Amino acid sequence: MDYEITQLSPNLVLIRWHCNPTSQQSERQFVEHLENILDNVPHPIYFFSDLRDGHISNVYTLRKMGELTRHANWAGGIALGQRLSTDMFVNTFERMSAERKGDRMLYSVAAALESLESMKAGITETIDWSRVFNSESTNS
């Protein structure tokens, strides 16, 4: 699978792309998966997108994702990436979003965690981040 989605806590979902989407079907599945999550949680949730190894570049799919930011259970999100192309597509997503609720790209895990904390205090505290990122330093 091109991506994985993991519920890290009741308020936080991790999205990790392992490569750029290999098909439009993969992108459609992804959007449907996000919509299903939003439809089935009892409260607003945040999204942490790890885009260091891949990202969506299809503008139609980015627009569909932007529409999901209008969902009552979309609380906000951040993206972690390091490539110029990733930044460009995250900015495209932001422009298609209903509101700017903190959705932006950051370049280190530490900065991403800090940003999440600024959106919702305590959201990162109960998560073992070294396990989430396979012992990767949160400063990278």
C-alpha positions in Angstrom: 0.0 0.0 0.0 1.2 3.5 -0.8 0.2 4.9 2.6 -0.8 3.9 6.1 -3.1 5.6 8.5 -2.7 5.0 12.2 -4.9 6.3 15.0 -2.3 7.4 17.6 -4.8 8.6 20.1 -8.5 9.5 20.3 -7.6 13.0 19.0 -4.7 12.3 16.6 -4.3 10.4 13.3 -0.9 9.8 11.6 -0.9 9.5 7.9 2.4 8.2 6.4 3.0 8.1 2.6 5.6 5.4 1.7 5.8 6.7 -1.9 3.9 8.9 -4.3 0.5 7.4 -5.1 0.9 4.7 -7.7 -2.6 5.0 -9.1 -5.8 7.1 -9.0 -7.4 4.2 -7.2 -4.9 4.6 -4.4 -5.7 8.3 -4.1 -9.5 7.6 -4.1 -9.1 5.0 -1.4 -7.1 7.4 0.6 -9.8 10.2 0.4 -12.5 7.6 1.2 -10.5 6.4 4.2 -10.1 9.9 5.6 -13.8 10.6 5.0 -14.7 7.4 6.8 -12.5 8.4 9.8 -14.1 11.8 10.0 -17.6 10.3 9.7 -17.0 7.8 12.5 -15.3 9.7 15.3 -17.4 11.4 18.0 -15.3 14.5 18.2 -12.9 16.7 16.1 -9.5 15.1 15.4 -6.1 16.3 14.2 -4.0 14.9 11.4 -0.2 14.5 11.3 0.9 13.8 7.7 4.4 12.4 7.2 5.1 13.2 3.6 8.9 12.7 3.6 8.7 9.6 1.3 5.7 10.5 -0.8 2.8 12.9 -1.3 -0.3 13.4 -3.5 0.3 15.7 -6.4 -3.0 15.3 -8.3 -4.9 18.6 -8.0 -8.3 16.9 -8.2 -7.4 14.8 -5.2 -6.0 17.8 -3.3 -9.3 19.6 -3.9 -11.3 16.6 -2.6 -9.0 16.6 0.5 -9.6 20.3 0.9 -13.3 19.7 0.9 -12.8 17.3 3.9 -11.6 20.3 5.9 -15.2 21.5 6.0 -16.2 18.4 7.9 -17.3 19.1 11.5 -14.7 16.6 12.8 -11.7 18.1 11.0 -9.8 20.0 13.8 -6.6 20.7 11.8 -3.4 19.2 10.8 0.3 19.5 10.0 2.5 18.0 7.3 6.1 16.9 7.7 8.2 17.0 4.6 11.5 17.9 3.2 11.2 18.3 -0.5 10.3 21.5 -2.4 7.7 19.6 -4.4 6.0 18.5 -1.2 5.8 22.1 0.1 4.3 23.2 -3.2 1.5 20.5 -3.0 0.9 21.2 0.7 0.4 24.9 -0.2 -2.0 23.9 -2.9 -4.0 21.8 -0.4 -4.1 24.7 2.0 -5.5 27.1 -0.7 -8.3 24.6 -1.3 -9.1 24.1 2.4 -12.1 25.6 4.0 -10.1 27.5 6.6 -6.6 27.7 7.7 -6.7 25.6 10.9 -3.0 25.2 11.2 -2.5 23.0 8.2 1.1 23.7 7.1 4.3 21.9 6.2 7.2 21.6 8.7 10.6 20.3 8.1 11.5 18.4 11.3 9.6 16.0 13.7 10.3 18.4 16.6 8.8 21.3 14.8 5.8 19.2 13.8 5.2 18.1 17.4 5.6 21.7 18.6 3.0 22.8 16.1 0.5 20.1 17.1 0.9 21.1 20.7 0.2 24.8 19.8 -3.1 23.6 18.2 -4.1 21.4 21.1 -2.1 21.3 24.3 -1.2 17.8 25.4 -2.1 16.1 22.1 1.5 14.7 21.7 2.2 13.8 25.4 0.9 10.3 25.6 2.5 9.0 22.4 5.9 7.2 22.3 7.3 9.2 19.3 10.5 7.2 19.1 8.4 4.1 18.5 6.2 5.9 16.0 9.3 7.0 14.0 11.3 3.8 14.7 13.7 5.4 17.2 14.3 8.3 14.9 15.3 11.5 16.7 12.5 14.0 17.1 15.0 16.6 16.1 15.4 15.3 12.6 
